[in-house]
Amino acid sequence: MFVENDTSLLKERAILKKYAFCRCLISRYPQDSFLRKDGALSGYEEIGSYGNKAYAEVDSFVTQCCRTKYSSKYKRNLYLMQCIDLYDSPALDSLVTAQDRRLNLSVGGNR
């Protein structure tokens, strides 16, 4: 079992946060051909050790966060800013920490 400051635990949390960032980008730019073709989202899921429910929780959180509109005084999309802010948010940190109970300790992240 992981302990709070275990480097393996911190690595797993970082992977889940990167997954959230990728999910945000894909949510905000659904027609972007680069993001549709890139495998980073599924790659982070494959190398992570959290169960399916953890990824579903992150997906739901990202969907909720993307409902908030960021406004630019020049009428530009601020989607990238929004995803960076989501990645750095205490709310995402709390969500990721809460997913520790869903860690699958077997090698390869089998869920």
Secondary structure, DSSP 8 states (H G I E B T S, - for coil): ---TT-HHHHHHHHHHHHHHHHHHHHHH-TT-HHHHH--HHHHHHHH--B-HHHHHHHHHHHHHHHTS----TT----HHHHHHHHHT-HHHHHHHHHGGGGB--STT---
